[in-house]
Amino acid sequence: MSTNNIRIPNESWEQRACPICGSREIPSLPLSEAKMPAEEMSWEEVKAYFIGLRNDQVFFSYYRCLECELLYCPWYFTKEQIAILYSEMPDNTMGEDKSTVSKTQSAYARWIMQDGVDTDGYLEVGPDIGLVSREVISLKTPKSVSFIEPNLAVRRELVNSARGVKSIEVVDFIEDLSNSNFTLIVGIHVYDHLLNPIQDLKSLYARADDRAHISIVVHNEKSALRRLMKTNWPPFCLQHPQLFNPKTLEILLRRSGWISKKIEKSTNWYHLRYFVSMGLSILGVKASISRLLPNIEFPIRLGNIICLAEKK
């Protein structure tokens, strides 16, 4: 069904075509809808819910594209609204201990590096405080490092993550990059946040060396956890205008010029108390019981996927 036949509840939001194939054909009903759908609320109401995980999460309804099967929000924030929301965000640790979060990020870096990729020209999109770049640099120091990170609040810590590299630049947007011929491009939980992931990946492709690799981590909307948690699944949130699965991630890469080499499940590390507390909060249950648990670290596969692709 065309979105032209569906009334847009609030004029605050931008109507979107599928960000992969450009189709506007969607089912008449969403795959996932919040109790308070964001598209039925105003900008002033919705922006208060942008940060944080909570029970009865507010999010824009997700529909599956009838052409390429991408799960995306046909109505979403405008580019200007997104710039306001992302300009001063807290870091992505979400209250978890940074040393524990570092174990997850270090595992990403080691997975990427195991194929012997060239790191001479390293670019990371949305690096936050630079936990992945720190590990990459420790394994094989690049000649130059570039970051695309519009969040000013994390920049000092981000630059510190690349100490020891001769050439470092941090910019807001792809078009601001002065370096080119990147050999390794990394984006951890970035492409489910972007308004135009195809356009951005094509721009990166144009700046990539002929031997370049790109690695991406995204949530898997076809994971068992998503089916179990339904609308309480944390990635159903205001920060994600689209969500991928292995098939749609491969389509995204292929249409941007990249050839997928491998896609695998990734592992996250948590403290047991934090993990249980977060889960209970999402389900609307008092989290005080988590204090009785041992505060041990443990690895778990939550349904995220990591891929490595190369330039055609």
BATIKE-158876 format. One line per 8 residues: number of its first residue (from 1); their letters; for each residue x, y, z of N, C-alpha, C. Coordinates in steps of 0.001 Angstrom, whole numbers, padded with zeros to 6 digits. Layout:
! BATIKE-158876
NUM = A = X/Y/Z/X/Y/Z/X/Y/Z  ... $
! end
This chain:
! BATIKE-158876
1 = MSTNNIRI = 000842/-001193/000000/000000/000000/000000/000873/001237/000000  000557/002231/-000782/001353/003445/-000859/001115/004312/000359  002191/004962/000865/002042/005868/001990/001202/007077/001623  001010/007327/000325/000161/008445/-000085/-001289/008228/000320  -001653/006988/000588/-003030/006677/000979/-003221/006661/002492  -002148/006944/003240/-002220/006921/004690/-002077/008351/005205  -002979/008786/006055/-002949/010142/006574/-001793/010297/007562  -001006/011354/007408/000066/011635/008336/-000533/012319/009560 $
9 = PNESWEQR = -000418/011717/010738/-001099/012239/011922/-000634/013625/012371  000654/013952/012215/001154/015228/012713/002095/015832/011685  001969/017111/011454/002744/017783/010407/004194/018049/010813  004571/017702/012032/005946/017928/012482/006960/017054/011756  006496/015932/011195/007416/014899/010738/007564/014861/009226  008730/014350/008822/009022/014212/007402/008570/012838/006916  007922/012806/005758/007521/011537/005158/008685/010997/004343  009013/009711/004536/010192/009115/003924/009827/007968/002989 $
17 = ACPICGSR = 010610/007848/001914/010594/006625/001112/011562/005645/001755  011551/004398/001324/012498/003417/001831/013923/003911/001580  014781/003982/002589/016135/004515/002405/017074/003603/001623  016653/002380/001328/017473/001511/000481/017031/001573/-000978  015753/001319/-001246/015309/001188/-002641/014464/002354/-003133  014045/003255/-002252/013268/004416/-002673/011785/004168/-002836  011335/002957/-002579/009903/002644/-002718/009108/003271/-001575  007854/003591/-001867/006931/004067/-000830/005837/003031/-000566 $
25 = EIPSLPLS = 006033/001822/-001070/005032/000774/-000900/005258/000040/000427  004284/000136/001326/004362/-000508/002631/003031/-001189/002932  002999/-002120/003877/001719/-002726/004270/000799/-001687/004909  -000463/-002018/005011/-001420/-001097/005617/-001226/-000979/007123  -000599/-001996/007749/-000364/-001980/009184/001130/-002092/009478  001616/-001427/010530/003044/-001516/010870/003400/-002874/011450  004686/-003240/011347/005168/-004459/012006/005285/-004230/013507  005684/-003019/013887/005814/-002689/015305/005328/-001268/015547 $
33 = EAKMPAEE = 004485/-001118/016570/003888/000182/016877/003899/000397/018387  004342/001565/018840/004369/001887/020263/002959/002163/020779  002805/002059/022091/001516/002422/022677/001218/003892/022419  002271/004711/022405/002162/006118/022013/003020/006325/020768  002480/006100/019571/003277/006252/018348/003765/007689/018187  005056/007837/017917/005637/009173/017827/005008/010012/016721  004587/009351/015634/004026/010124/014514/002697/010778/014856  002079/010376/015955/000820/010983/016379/001034/012088/017414 $
41 = MSWEEVKA = 002307/012348/017753/002650/013358/018750/003329/014546/018081  003509/015616/018811/004171/016805/018286/005672/016753/018563  006435/017603/017888/007871/017717/018102/008189/018011/019567  007480/018922/020168/007721/019283/021560/007481/018104/022496  006511/017280/022189/006220/016117/023022/007268/015015/022849  007652/014772/021617/008514/013621/021318/009959/013830/021744  010484/015039/021604/011918/015227/021844/012325/014912/023280  011393/014945/024213/011702/014613/025606/011983/013126/025796 $
49 = YFIGLRND = 011604/012298/024818/011782/010849/024922/012989/010337/024136  013793/011226/023568/014845/010810/022643/015944/010002/023319  016280/010335/024552/017373/009667/025262/016818/008761/026356  017359/007547/026453/017002/006655/027551/016152/005476/027123  016213/004409/027932/015389/003220/027742/014322/003206/028824  013108/002886/028441/012013/002912/029403/010909/001962/028973  010083/001598/029922/008885/000845/029605/007933/001762/028836  007126/001187/027959/006226/001976/027104/007012/003016/026306 $
57 = QVFFSYYR = 008085/002561/025673/008942/003432/024881/008147/004117/023772  008451/005380/023537/007868/006117/022415/008768/005926/021200  008209/005525/020068/008984/005439/018832/008065/005574/017631  008664/005913/016488/007917/005983/015239/007602/004566/014770  006426/004357/014226/006014/003019/013802/006911/002491/012682  007231/001194/012772/008097/000543/011784/007252/-000284/010816  007473/-000052/009528/006811/-000798/008457/007871/-001519/007633  007503/-002651/007018/008436/-003368/006165/008196/-002989/004712 $
65 = CLECELLY = 009239/-002532/004048/009149/-002160/002643/008709/-003374/001822  007725/-003189/000955/007226/-004293/000142/008138/-004618/-001038  009128/-003766/-001304/010065/-004019/-002409/011324/-004743/-001920  012048/-004153/-000967/013325/-004750/-000531/013261/-005355/000868  012149/-005200/001562/011888/-005792/002872/012629/-005121/004020  013190/-003936/003797/013798/-003201/004897/012721/-002775/005891  013047/-002848/007179/012149/-002370/008221/012530/-000923/008530  011602/000007/008295/011936/001421/008471/010719/002232/008892 $
73 = CPWYFTKE = 010971/003470/009290/009915/004401/009715/009555/005319/008557  008342/005210/007998/007944/006097/006902/007793/007558/007331  007646/007800/008639/007648/009166/009169/008713/009260/010228  009479/010363/010180/010614/010471/011093/010981/011951/011263  011968/012193/012128/012476/013541/012333/013029/014121/011025  013010/015435/010913/013687/016099/009807/015190/016154/010101  015978/016467/009106/017429/016589/009281/017760/017646/010326  017001/018749/010321/017242/019840/011269/016923/019401/012702 $
81 = QIAILYSE = 015850/018644/012862/015496/018143/014193/016548/017175/014713  017049/016315/013837/018083/015357/014225/019344/016079/014689  019726/017145/013996/020921/017902/014374/020787/018454/015788  019605/018912/016142/019360/019433/017486/019480/018307/018519  018884/017175/018231/018840/016075/019189/020209/015443/019439  021059/015394/018403/022350/014726/018535/023484/015664/018960  023238/016945/019014/024322/017893/019238/024964/017765/020618  024186/017389/021628/024725/017296/022995/024193/016053/023690 $
89 = MPDNTMGE = 024545/014888/023187/024112/013633/023795/025164/013108/024758  024762/012333/025784/025754/011652/026607/026426/010555/025795  027536/010009/026300/028206/008941/025559/027322/007683/025537  027742/006704/024740/026913/005532/024482/027059/004410/025511  027758/004652/026611/027919/003590/027599/026626/003345/028370  025707/004316/028373/024375/004173/028991/024454/003753/030457  025484/004220/031160/025590/003934/032580/026388/002696/032926  026716/001868/031951/027544/000690/032199/028991/001116/032375 $
97 = DKSTVSKT = 029752/000335/033128/031156/000613/033366/031921/000624/032042  032774/001641/031852/033463/001784/030568/034420/000628/030292  034995/000059/031329/035904/-001068/031109/035144/-002274/030569  033884/-002423/030995/033062/-003524/030497/032641/-003269/029058  032210/-002039/028778/031852/-001672/027408/033055/-001844/026493  034242/-001546/027006/035462/-001685/026201/035691/-003112/025743  035260/-004092/026546/035422/-005491/026142/034608/-005795/024887  033401/-005238/024818/032577/-005408/023615/033244/-004755/022419 $
105 = QSAYARWI = 033691/-003501/022603/034298/-002762/021505/035626/-003387/021067  036384/-003889/022031/037650/-004552/021692/037413/-005817/020880  036336/-006531/021213/035994/-007736/020451/035646/-007383/019008  034946/-006269/018818/034655/-005811/017449/035964/-005579/016695  036878/-004839/017325/038139/-004494/016671/038940/-005739/016307  039032/-006697/017230/039793/-007918/016953/039141/-008719/015831  037812/-008755/015784/037104/-009461/014711/037419/-008821/013368  037409/-007502/013327/037699/-006780/012088/039126/-007037/011628 $
113 = MQDGVDTD = 040060/-007046/012575/041480/-007113/012234/041955/-008524/011910  041157/-009547/012209/041627/-010921/012040/041844/-011298/010576  041262/-010547/009649/041457/-010828/008225/042660/-010098/007634  043447/-009447/008487/044635/-008763/008011/044352/-007523/007183  043313/-006787/007538/042943/-005594/006775/043992/-004505/006951  044093/-003644/005954/045038/-002535/005965/044455/-001385/006782  045190/-000894/007775/044690/000188/008638/045387/001524/008402  046190/001628/007348/046977/002854/007148/046106/004115/007200 $
121 = GYLEVGPD = 044979/004077/006525/044053/005204/006541/042766/004780/007227  042654/005079/008507/041521/004600/009306/040468/005694/009439  039210/005320/009160/038083/006237/009323/037003/005537/010128  036514/006209/011177/035393/005662/011929/034235/006646/011906  033067/006132/011599/031853/006938/011546/031096/006748/012858  030812/007844/013552/030108/007754/014831/030880/007007/015897  032128/007370/016165/032968/006601/017100/032650/006824/018569  031830/007806/018901/031513/008139/020291/032818/008487/021018 $
129 = IGLVSREV = 033204/007775/022064/034406/008126/022825/035653/007394/022329  035522/006624/021246/036692/006041/020599/037184/004719/021154  036296/003906/021689/036727/002632/022274/037212/001645/021207  036560/001623/020043/036997/000727/018964/038304/001212/018362  038393/002508/018097/039621/003048/017495/040826/002827/018407  040622/002938/019709/041734/002714/020648/042291/001295/020498  041387/000327/020337/041836/-001061/020193/042496/-001295/018836  041921/-000721/017769/042521/-000853/016436/043936/-000284/016436 $
137 = ISLKTPKS = 044098/000888/017035/045405/001545/017077/046404/000718/017873  045950/000068/018937/046854/-000758/019743/047308/-001999/018986  046481/-002480/018067/046819/-003681/017300/047707/-003363/016097  047440/-002228/015448/048212/-001852/014265/048034/-000357/014028  049009/000436/014408/048872/001889/014384/048722/002424/012960  047636/003130/012671/047436/003725/011343/048368/004922/011126  048542/005289/009869/049285/006510/009551/048420/007744/009789  047124/007585/009564/046203/008691/009800/044876/008150/010316 $
145 = VSFIEPNL = 044218/008942/011156/042915/008579/011711/041950/009736/011497  040759/009414/011000/039707/010413/010835/038447/009923/011530  037734/010858/012136/036473/010542/012813/035364/011448/012291  034192/010869/012068/032996/011660/011798/032128/011556/013042  032115/012615/013840/031416/012600/015120/030866/013997/015435  029565/014220/015217/028985/015540/015463/028738/015863/016934  028830/014883/017806/028560/015112/019229/029758/015784/019888  029638/017066/020142/030747/017839/020701/031111/017399/022110 $
153 = AVRRELVN = 030162/016819/022825/030385/016455/024225/031419/015351/024396  031684/014549/023354/032616/013416/023495/033946/013653/022794  034134/014820/022194/035297/015001/021314/036637/014938/022031  036728/015491/023211/038010/015479/023913/038459/014050/024188  037547/013232/024698/037890/011841/024982/038160/011077/023692  037444/011413/022628/037644/010759/021334/039053/011009/020805  039493/012248/020826/040838/012582/020342/041899/011880/021183  041678/011789/022486/042627/011088/023363/042753/009610/023003 $
161 = SARGVKSI = 041681/009032/022436/041725/007611/022060/042709/007341/020930  043073/008395/020191/043959/008227/019032/045353/008781/019281  045697/008970/020541/047043/009472/020852/048108/008526/020300  049135/009100/019728/050195/008299/019133/050116/008235/017622  048968/008642/017063/048809/008704/015601/049229/010086/015128  050013/010163/014068/050563/011448/013608/049487/012394/013071  048520/011849/012344/047505/012690/011708/046117/012309/012227  045433/013263/012880/044098/013023/013438/043175/014160/013015 $
169 = EVVDFIED = 042003/013815/012513/040999/014850/012237/039633/014376/012724  038828/015319/013213/037470/015055/013658/036551/016055/012964  035539/015542/012265/034628/016417/011521/033181/016056/011845  032276/016933/011452/030853/016704/011688/030218/015829/010620  030655/016001/009361/029995/015334/008244/031027/014753/007270  030565/013808/006448/031440/013162/005467/032100/014194/004550  031307/015164/004090/031834/016147/003142/032901/017049/003755  033057/017034/005081/034077/017858/005740/035441/017184/005786 $
177 = LSNSNFTL = 035513/015906/005403/036774/015168/005490/037834/015761/004563  039040/015960/005083/040145/016420/004245/040979/015237/003759  041053/014186/004568/041763/012981/004165/040916/012176/003171  041563/011329/002406/040872/010438/001468/041695/009161/001331  041272/008284/000435/041955/006999/000246/042009/006182/001537  040886/006105/002222/040812/005328/003453/040912/003837/003136  041638/003116/003976/041809/001674/003768/040903/000851/004685  040479/001426/005799/039565/000740/006711/038548/001744/007239 $
185 = IVGIHVYD = 037269/001434/007028/036166/002285/007485/035309/001464/008445  035035/002020/009616/034284/001299/010657/033079/002133/011084  031960/001461/011307/030761/002121/011825/030018/001182/012762  030109/001433/014068/029492/000565/015076/028156/001176/015504  027056/000483/015205/025706/000968/015523/025512/002400/015021  025802/002585/013747/025675/003896/013104/024607/003888/012017  024597/002850/011187/023795/002895/009969/022303/002698/010216  021941/002240/011427/020523/002239/011777/020096/003599/012326 $
193 = HLLNPIQD = 021046/004562/012423/020747/005925/012875/020659/006925/011716  021208/006584/010564/021358/007559/009479/020086/007706/008659  019797/008942/008239/018617/009192/007419/018783/008654/006007  020023/008729/005470/020287/008293/004094/021502/007368/004055  021372/006137/004564/022547/005254/004640/023147/004913/003282  022332/004785/002237/022857/004499/000892/023751/005643/000424  023250/006853/000534/024017/008022/000095/025323/008144/000867  025263/007913/002193/026468/008033/003004/027485/006945/002665 $
201 = LKSLYARA = 027026/005724/002432/027950/004643/002088/028577/004851/000707  027815/005421/-000211/028374/005751/-001525/029443/006839/-001404  029201/007817/-000535/030191/008879/-000322/031470/008315/000282  031322/007366/001198/032491/006723/001783/033225/005878/000747  032454/005202/-000095/033038/004391/-001165/033926/005256/-002069  033466/006458/-002380/034221/007360/-003254/035522/007828/-002608  035586/007790/-001286/036779/008222/-000560/037654/007053/-000132  037290/005847/-000539/038009/004645/-000108/039074/004236/-001113 $
209 = DDRAHISI = 040178/003728/-000597/041245/003167/-001411/040736/001915/-002131  041387/001552/-003218/040948/000374/-003988/040999/-000915/-003182  041846/-000964/-002161/041963/-002175/-001337/041189/-002043/-000022  040287/-001095/000051/039616/-000763/001312/038623/-001824/001756  038449/-001877/003079/037410/-002692/003713/036526/-001792/004568  035292/-002215/004743/034372/-001520/005634/033742/-002538/006573  033611/-002163/007845/032981/-003046/008821/031844/-002303/009508  030716/-003000/009667/029499/-002400/010202/028917/-003321/011266 $
217 = VVHNEKSA = 028455/-002733/012373/027680/-003452/013383/026294/-002817/013462  025257/-003651/013403/023875/-003166/013507/023056/-004147/014353  021888/-003683/014798/020933/-004575/015455/020288/-005478/014398  019944/-006683/014794/019292/-007629/013887/017804/-007709/014221  016974/-007103/013379/015530/-007059/013672/014839/-008408/013454  015561/-009397/012992/014986/-010741/012871/015580/-011699/013909  016175/-011140/014948/016758/-011980/015992/015673/-012582/016870  016049/-013645/017587/015111/-014286/018508/014718/-013331/019629 $
225 = LRRLMKTN = 015658/-012470/020050/015357/-011530/021131/014276/-010536/020708  014341/-010078/019471/013310/-009145/019007/011945/-009825/018989  011896/-011058/018541/010609/-011773/018517/010087/-012009/019930  011006/-012252/020875/010613/-012506/022254/010104/-011235/022934  010788/-010119/022738/010453/-008888/023452/009385/-008053/022747  009170/-008327/021458/008144/-007603/020691/008386/-006096/020766  007383/-005296/021127/007556/-003836/021111/008480/-003335/022218  008829/-004199/023189/009760/-003808/024247/011223/-003976/023840 $
233 = WPPFCLQH = 011480/-004471/022635/012845/-004632/022155/013520/-003256/022124  014638/-003045/022844/015240/-001712/022966/015555/-000996/021653  015991/-001689/020573/016243/-000952/019332/015006/-000313/018696  013806/-000708/019103/012618/000041/018685/012602/001331/019498  013228/002355/018965/013378/003608/019705/013459/004777/018722  013469/005972/019264/013443/007183/018439/014740/007413/017669  015819/006776/018073/017109/007009/017437/017324/006183/016164  016415/005274/015853/016600/004366/014720/015525/004557/013651 $
241 = PQLFNPKT = 015831/005270/012576/014857/005411/011485/014707/004154/010634  015644/003212/010763/015524/001910/010110/016303/000884/010908  015954/-000384/010720/016635/-001487/011385/016878/-002594/010361  018016/-003259/010464/018444/-004216/009454/018376/-005651/009955  018513/-006575/009011/018766/-007981/009284/019871/-008396/008311  020401/-009612/008387/021516/-009968/007486/021210/-009743/006007  019989/-010037/005576/019637/-009872/004172/019609/-008410/003766  018927/-007568/004540/018812/-006153/004147/020136/-005414/004328 $
249 = LEILLRRS = 020978/-005865/005278/022312/-005271/005411/023145/-005559/004171  023053/-006774/003661/023790/-007126/002448/023294/-006330/001248  021984/-006119/001157/021412/-005304/000074/021924/-003870/000174  021944/-003326/001391/022450/-001972/001611/023877/-001837/001099  024734/-002786/001459/026128/-002735/001039/026258/-002852/-000477  025551/-003822/-001058/025652/-004060/-002499/025215/-002842/-003305  024135/-002200/-002901/023622/-001035/-003635/024500/000202/-003437  025416/000115/-002455/026345/001222/-002218/027707/000979/-002857 $
257 = GWISKKIE = 027885/-000196/-003495/029139/-000496/-004175/030035/-001486/-003460  029649/-001901/-002236/030490/-002784/-001443/030085/-004249/-001613  031051/-005138/-001502/030795/-006576/-001590/030958/-007195/-000206  029911/-007792/000308/029960/-008403/001641/030834/-009651/001623  031782/-009742/002558/032640/-010912/002694/032100/-011877/003750  031618/-011339/004867/031058/-012192/005911/030186/-011366/006845  029130/-012002/007343/028229/-011411/008328/028039/-012442/009439  028314/-012052/010671/028226/-012982/011797/027540/-012317/012994 $
265 = KSTNWYHL = 027099/-013132/013940/026558/-012608/015188/027704/-012047/016025  027429/-010981/016745/028459/-010378/017593/028115/-010580/019065  029116/-010380/019921/028977/-010618/021358/029100/-009313/022138  028245/-009147/023139/028314/-007999/024042/028717/-008463/025442  029383/-007573/026190/029755/-007833/027585/028980/-006903/028506  028490/-007450/029630/027753/-006672/030614/028108/-007104/032019  027859/-006209/032993/027789/-006610/034390/026395/-007198/034624  026337/-008276/035403/025063/-008956/035618/024027/-008030/036251 $
273 = RYFVSMGL = 024427/-007249/037261/023474/-006348/037911/022918/-005317/036929  023814/-004734/036147/023385/-003720/035172/022438/-004328/034143  022793/-005501/033634/021991/-006142/032587/020585/-006468/033085  020497/-007053/034272/019189/-007409/034830/018384/-006151/035152  019051/-005142/035713/018371/-003889/036042/017800/-003230/034786  018592/-003200/033715/018141/-002617/032464/016945/-003385/031909  017025/-004714/031926/015936/-005525/031397/014646/-005358/032175  014755/-005328/033501/013561/-005156/034329/012931/-003783/034118 $
281 = SILGVKAS = 013759/-002761/033962/013246/-001410/033727/012479/-001333/032423  013009/-001976/031394/012346/-001977/030088/010984/-002663/030183  010915/-003710/031014/009666/-004457/031175/008720/-003821/032188  009150/-002711/032801/008291/-002023/033747/008244/-002653/035117  009311/-003385/035467/009380/-004063/036765/010436/-003368/037622  010195/-003241/038928/011169/-002630/039821/012497/-003379/039747  013566/-002608/039590/014881/-003208/039341/015693/-003418/040614  015120/-003156/041799/015888/-003235/043046/016409/-004644/043323 $
289 = ISRLLPNI = 015743/-005669/042797/016181/-007052/043020/017560/-007308/042426  017951/-006530/041428/019244/-006732/040777/020408/-006516/041735  020193/-005753/042807/021257/-005498/043774/021668/-006762/044528  020819/-007762/044527/021107/-009011/045232/022003/-009941/044418  022194/-009611/043151/022966/-010479/042263/024461/-010184/042360  025310/-011170/042093/026755/-010908/042048/027075/-009981/040878  028002/-009059/041102/028299/-008063/040069/029419/-008563/039153  029153/-009688/038494/030150/-010299/037611/029922/-009864/036174 $
297 = EFPIRLGN = 030992/-009913/035379/030892/-009619/033955/030622/-010914/033202  029853/-010797/032106/029588/-011993/031305/029322/-011589/029857  029640/-012483/028899/029360/-012214/027485/028001/-012779/027094  027333/-012118/026158/026041/-012606/025687/025820/-012130/024257  025189/-012991/023463/024807/-012596/022102/023358/-012119/022126  023170/-010823/021855/021860/-010202/021958/021141/-010085/020620  021748/-010588/019563/021106/-010490/018261/021706/-009433/017371  022815/-008798/017808/023513/-007856/016934/024333/-008629/015905 $
305 = IICLAEKK = 024598/-007985/014775/025395/-008626/013733/026529/-007698/013299  027654/-008302/012923/028818/-007563/012452/029202/-008093/011077  029590/-007198/010190/029952/-007629/008830/031265/-006991/008397  031881/-007597/007426/033064/-007060/006779/032825/-007111/005279  033057/-005986/004613/032861/-005911/003167/034070/-005238/002535  034228/-005436/001237/035355/-004837/000526/034865/-004069/-000681  035721/-003226/-001200/035385/-002407/-002357/035374/-003268/-003627  034398/-003042/-004479/034305/-003814/-005731/035506/-003536/-006605 $
! end
